[in-house]
Amino acid sequence: MPADLNWDELLHKNGYIASAIDQQTIISRRIWGGNTSCCLVCTRGRASFNMDAIHYELKAGESLIIDSDFFLLSKEVSKDFTAYAVVATKFFLFSPIFPDTFDLHFYIMRHPTLKLSTKDLKHLTQIFEMLKFKESEEEPEFQLFPNPFSRQITSQLAKIFCLDLYDLYRKQLPMGKLGVKTSTKENIVLRFLQLLRENVEKERRISFYSKALDITPQYLATILKKVTGLSTNQWMHILIIERAKHLLLTENKSIQDVARILNYPDQSTFGKMFKAETGLSPIQFKKEITNR
């Protein structure tokens, strides 16, 4: 997206920004906060990038959702790269009564790119082009007051673009697919993840969570591994890292403060864990903020 856009001002004013981007206008580096979503559809060419320390490729006919705190660094972009993108605040996209989607949130964290069908790509392209068409419409010179419907129309089209994309990712979830009843084991996993999200800063004992779920620690560990493919400790680290990045990037906390908030005995122990999980030290994260 154009680097000269005043992101904070436009997002605060409209709740979203929609832009067609190419090799010349793509931002090479950006820190994405957890309260903002970036929904992007690549229509031509390819791009490679790192989200934190993980490398991804994005090709024509594929989508990207950035739904969490991430440092995004573009590595290589083809000359013919084009894409449609809508950046929106979570408040703009999701109403307070929107159903909890923490399982989708975790899925997108681990699978930010998605191959689109020809039908879905065409559908999203039409929505975006309609959105940009409505944004570009000029008001008649004789009109005394601005069209009261224009902003509502563009806002709804931006929401449709993003929510349709979220829905395509939801259909990829290994749990709770359409027409498939969630099993008892899957329900336990979802309840565990919610408890973990609420308590991971202070509580790391598996016995705490198994007691809350009224099952044994051994049974919780077994079904968690079977349903998600990840261990209890792996899920804890995922949630801790997500929270740490939010504190470092959004709240601009010191590394020492983050270690204290996340209940680590010292800064060194926290730093080793952070680098082992992300490939970057907390100091490198802070430097990227300074140099962005």
PyMOL commands that set and color helices and strands:
alter all, ss='L'
color gray80, all
select helices_A, chain A and resi 7-14+90-93+102-110+118-136+150-170+184-199+206-213+217-228+232-250+255-261+267-278+282-291
alter helices_A, ss='H'
color red, helices_A
select strands_A, chain A and resi 16-22+29-32+36-44+46-51+54-59+62-66+70-77+82-89+113-115
alter strands_A, ss='S'
color yellow, strands_A
deselect
rebuild
show_as cartoon
